[in-house]
Amino acid sequence: MTRPLFPAEDVENFEVAALPLETQRNIEADSFWCMSKLLDGIQDNYTFAQPGIQNKVKALEELVSRIDVDIHNHFKRYEVEYLQFAFRWMNNLLMRELPLRCTIRLWDTYQASSVGVLH
């Protein structure tokens, strides 16, 4: 991976075309391998019965039951299934729930984590 280009740059208005051609090529290569790694970790999300998403939702339920018993019990009392609200989160990797700046930071974390986030 190449070094970050302009960490303080406004990512929402960044003009990639203004960069030198060699830098653009490096960005393209880095983007390809990052996306490849990301897709390797979520393949099960998009196969029949979506076992990847099912497992992530179960992991979320187990985590909430340990960390916030009150909200977990509230969900159970009112028969709220985690799948009802967490499916979209897992399906879109939280992209539709957060602003672009936060999404980029979150995806950076996905890429930096060797285990646990997408697996």
C-alpha positions in Angstrom: 0.0 0.0 0.0 1.1 3.5 -0.7 1.2 6.2 1.9 -1.9 8.3 2.5 -2.0 11.2 0.1 -3.6 14.1 1.9 -5.0 12.9 5.3 -6.5 16.4 6.1 -8.1 16.7 2.6 -11.9 17.0 2.4 -12.7 13.5 1.1 -16.1 14.5 -0.1 -14.7 17.1 -2.5 -11.4 15.5 -3.3 -10.6 15.7 -7.1 -8.6 12.5 -8.0 -8.3 13.6 -11.6 -6.0 16.5 -10.5 -3.4 14.0 -9.2 -0.5 12.9 -11.4 -1.2 9.8 -13.5 1.3 7.6 -11.6 -0.5 8.5 -8.3 -3.8 7.7 -9.8 -2.5 4.3 -10.9 -1.3 3.6 -7.4 -4.7 4.6 -6.0 -6.4 2.3 -8.4 -4.1 -0.6 -7.4 -4.5 0.0 -3.7 -8.3 0.4 -4.1 -8.5 -2.9 -6.0 -6.6 -4.9 -3.4 -8.6 -3.3 -0.5 -11.9 -4.1 -2.2 -10.7 -7.6 -2.9 -9.9 -8.1 0.8 -13.2 -6.6 1.8 -15.2 -8.9 -0.5 -13.3 -12.0 0.6 -14.5 -11.2 4.2 -18.2 -10.8 3.2 -18.9 -13.4 0.6 -21.2 -15.4 2.9 -23.4 -12.3 3.3 -24.6 -12.6 -0.3 -25.1 -16.4 -0.8 -28.3 -18.4 -0.3 -29.8 -17.8 3.1 -27.1 -15.2 3.8 -25.3 -17.1 6.5 -22.7 -14.4 6.9 -25.3 -11.8 7.9 -27.2 -14.3 10.0 -24.0 -15.0 12.0 -23.2 -11.3 12.4 -26.7 -10.6 13.7 -26.4 -13.5 16.2 -23.0 -12.1 17.3 -24.6 -8.7 17.8 -27.4 -10.2 19.8 -24.9 -12.1 22.0 -22.8 -8.9 22.4 -25.7 -6.7 23.4 -26.9 -9.4 25.9 -23.6 -9.2 27.6 -23.0 -5.5 27.5 -26.5 -4.0 27.8 -28.8 -6.5 29.5 -31.5 -3.9 29.9 -31.9 -3.1 26.2 -31.6 -6.8 25.4 -34.4 -7.7 27.8 -36.4 -4.8 26.4 -36.1 -6.2 22.9 -37.1 -9.7 24.2 -40.1 -8.3 26.1 -41.5 -6.6 23.1 -40.5 -9.4 20.7 -38.1 -7.3 18.7 -35.9 -9.5 16.7 -32.4 -8.3 16.1 -32.7 -9.3 12.4 -35.5 -6.7 12.0 -33.2 -3.8 12.5 -29.7 -5.2 12.2 -30.1 -6.9 8.8 -29.7 -3.6 6.9 -26.7 -2.6 9.0 -24.9 -5.9 8.2 -26.0 -6.0 4.6 -24.7 -2.5 3.9 -21.8 -2.5 6.3 -23.3 0.6 8.0 -22.8 2.6 4.8 -26.4 3.8 4.6 -26.5 4.8 8.3 -23.5 7.1 8.4 -22.2 10.1 6.6 -19.5 9.6 4.0 -16.6 10.8 6.2 -17.6 8.3 9.0 -18.1 5.5 6.4 -14.6 6.0 5.0 -13.1 5.9 8.5 -15.2 2.8 9.3 -14.0 1.0 6.1 -10.5 1.9 7.0 -11.0 0.1 10.2 -12.5 -2.9 8.4 -9.3 -3.0 6.2 -6.9 -2.6 9.2 -8.5 -5.4 11.2 -7.0 -8.8 10.5 -9.9 -10.7 12.2 -13.3 -10.1 13.8 -14.8 -7.2 11.9 -15.8 -8.9 8.6 -15.1 -12.5 9.4 
